[in-house]
Amino acid sequence: EIKSCHILYVNPSEPNIDRITAGLKGKNILLVSEAPGFLDQGGMIRFFTKNNKTQLQINLQATQAANLIISSKLLRLAEIK
């Protein structure tokens, strides 16, 4: 069922984040989480809080590998990793 979704939120407490991201590598599924180190494990978008504001980091290499295009407007708001 996961392989038929478009966006997958990975809970930060999930112990197997690296297995999830590896199993979906190259699939057209946007992987999102708040977990530290998520982008290093193959995640695509990570939300985090800085100065009481929600911000995001984007792993462009992972999104490109999944043939996903991130809006330029969203990229302007994000920290690119």
C-alpha positions, 0 to 999 in steps of 0.5 A: 500500500505504501508504494501507491501513495504520493507523500509518506510522513515518517514518524521521527520515533520510527526505528527503521527510517533508513530501511524505509528510505532505502526501500522506497529509493527511486520511487515517486513518493515524497518522503517527509519527516521531522527526524534529525538526520532524515536527509542523510538517510535518503529523506527528501523534506525535513521540517524543524523548528528554529527561533519558534518558526517551522522551517524546512530542509530539502534533499535535492539529490533524493527528490531528483532521484525520485523524478520529483520536481520541487517548486521554485517558490518552495525552494526559496523558503528552504535550506538546501542539503 
